[in-house]
Amino acid sequence: MEIDISGRHFHVTEPLKQYAAEKLGKFDKAGLKIEAIHVVFDVQKFMHIAEIVVRGKELRVTAKEQSTDAYAAFDKCFANVQLQLRRTHDRVKDHRKKAI
């Protein structure tokens, strides 16, 4: 799984990158075949915006949230993506016959 973290209109600090990478590492255990995760942090006046795009085999999930703090915006966005992935995981069915 490839994690790409970038910023628009500001330089993303190392602690913020480590925080995001640590949280996104949990998606490895989701059971879905996730190939890449792209995180974009943006600043517009006083608002911090976090956007997460998860791509995988027959999978594309996006979420975008804003807050006055970059960490809070990322946490909201992470929770949204986690909910979407949980729903997607529940929808996936195994169509193979089970051996008796």
C-alpha positions in Angstrom: 0.0 0.0 0.0 1.4 3.3 -1.1 0.7 6.4 1.0 1.2 9.9 -0.6 0.9 13.0 1.6 1.1 16.5 0.1 0.0 20.0 0.8 -1.5 22.9 -1.2 -0.5 26.5 -0.2 1.7 25.4 2.7 4.4 22.9 3.6 3.2 19.8 5.5 5.2 19.4 8.7 6.9 16.1 9.5 4.7 15.4 12.7 1.6 15.9 10.6 2.9 13.4 8.0 3.8 10.9 10.7 0.4 11.3 12.3 -1.5 10.7 9.0 0.7 7.8 8.0 0.2 6.1 11.4 -3.6 6.4 11.2 -3.7 5.3 7.5 -1.7 2.2 8.3 -4.8 0.8 9.9 -6.4 0.4 6.5 -4.0 -2.4 5.7 -6.1 -4.7 8.0 -9.4 -3.7 6.3 -9.5 -6.8 4.1 -9.9 -4.8 0.9 -7.2 -4.7 -1.7 -6.0 -1.1 -1.3 -3.3 0.0 -3.7 -2.8 3.7 -2.9 -3.9 6.4 -0.5 -3.5 10.0 -1.4 -3.8 12.7 1.3 -4.0 16.4 0.4 -3.9 19.1 3.1 -5.0 22.6 2.0 -5.2 26.0 3.8 -7.6 28.7 2.7 -7.6 31.8 4.9 -8.3 30.3 8.4 -9.7 27.0 7.3 -7.7 23.8 7.1 -9.0 21.2 4.6 -8.1 17.6 4.5 -8.9 15.3 1.5 -8.3 11.6 1.4 -8.6 9.5 -1.8 -8.3 5.7 -1.4 -7.8 3.6 -4.6 -7.7 -0.1 -4.9 -8.9 -3.0 -7.0 -12.4 -2.0 -8.1 -12.5 0.6 -5.3 -12.3 4.4 -5.1 -13.3 6.2 -2.0 -13.0 10.0 -1.4 -13.7 12.3 1.5 -13.1 16.0 2.1 -13.5 17.8 5.4 -12.6 21.2 6.9 -11.9 22.6 10.3 -9.9 25.3 12.0 -7.1 22.8 12.8 -5.3 20.5 10.3 -5.4 17.5 12.8 -9.1 17.9 13.4 -9.9 18.1 9.7 -7.8 15.0 9.1 -9.6 13.1 11.9 -13.0 14.0 10.5 -12.0 12.9 7.0 -10.4 9.7 8.3 -13.6 8.8 10.2 -15.6 9.4 7.0 -13.3 7.2 4.9 -13.3 4.5 7.5 -17.1 4.4 7.5 -17.2 4.2 3.7 -14.7 1.4 3.7 -16.6 -0.5 6.3 -19.8 -0.3 4.2 -17.9 -1.3 1.1 -16.3 -4.3 2.9 -19.8 -5.4 4.1 -21.1 -5.3 0.6 -18.4 -7.5 -0.9 -19.5 -11.1 -1.1 -17.7 -14.3 -1.8 -19.4 -16.1 -4.7 -17.3 -19.3 -4.5 -18.9 -22.5 -3.4 -17.8 -23.7 0.1 -16.2 -27.1 0.4 -18.1 -29.5 2.6 
